[in-house]
Amino acid sequence: MRKSSVKRDPIPQHFKSIEEAAEFWDSHDLSDYWDLTREAEFEVDIQRRVFLTALEPELAKRLTDCARKQGVSTETLINVWLSEKLGTATASTNK
């Protein structure tokens, strides 16, 4: 149960984006707002395709180390780098 001495920010009625909601909840504790919650039912239809590609073990290790240093997942780093490379490759073939 929430202590009455705890001051809390109001929960925004609407968030402009998922990122804005994430920022709010990253800096606030749901347990401080438990008395404002209600049960909800909803369905989620996540449609995501995953493509697996074999990597040489040393390359995978280097990618993981690099991603960790940048504070991102290995998957994110690979997707960013491949997108950049494809953008460059596409630009050079369209000249």
N, C-alpha and C positions, 0 to 999 in steps of 0.2 A: 504494500500500500504506500502511496506517495505521501511524504511528509509535508505538512502545510508550510514549512519554512523554505521549501525548495521553490525558487522563482523559475518560471519556465517561459520561453518565448511562445507566442501563439503559433500553431501549425498553420501555414498558409492554406487558404481555401483551394487554390489552384496553383500548381507548379507549371512553369512555362515549358519545361522539358524534363526528361528523366534525369539529366545531369543536375538540374536545379534541385530536384527531390533528393538525389543521392547526396548532394552537398549538405542539405539540411539534416538528413538522417546520419550522415557521417559525423556531424558535430552535435547531435542531440541523442539522448537515450530514450528509447521507446518506453522504458519502465516509468519514466517521469510523466508519460501521457496515457498510461494504461487505462485510466478512468474515462478517457475520451474515445476508446476503441469500441468497435462493435463487430460482431461476427459477419463475415462476408463470404459469398460463394461466387466463384468465377471460373471460367475455363481458359486455359492457355494453349494456344496452338503454335508452338515454336517450330518453324520450318527452317531448318538449317542443314545444309549439306556439308559433309566433311569428306575431304579427299586426302587419302594417305599417300605419302611419298617417302620412299626409302632414302635415308641419308647415311653417309659414311659416319661411323661412330665419332671420329675426331672432329668432323665438321659439326655434328650435332652438339658436341661438348662445347666447341668454340661459340656456336650460336647461343647456346644456353648461358654461357658466361657473359657474353656481350649483352644479351637481353637483361640479365640480372643487374649488370652495371648501369643500364639505362632505366631500370625500374619498370620494365614491361615484361609481358610473357614472351616466351620464345615464339609462340604462334603469332602474336602481334608484330614482333620484329620481322619475322619472315614475310608476313603479308605486306607490311609497309615497304620492305626492301624489294619484293617482287613487283609490287605496284609501281614503284619508282622505276625499276629496270624496264618493265613493260612500257611505261610511258615514254621513256627515252628511246627504246627500240622502235616503238610505233611512230614516234616523231621523226626518227632518222629514215624510216622506210617510206614515209609519206612526202619526202622532199623531192 
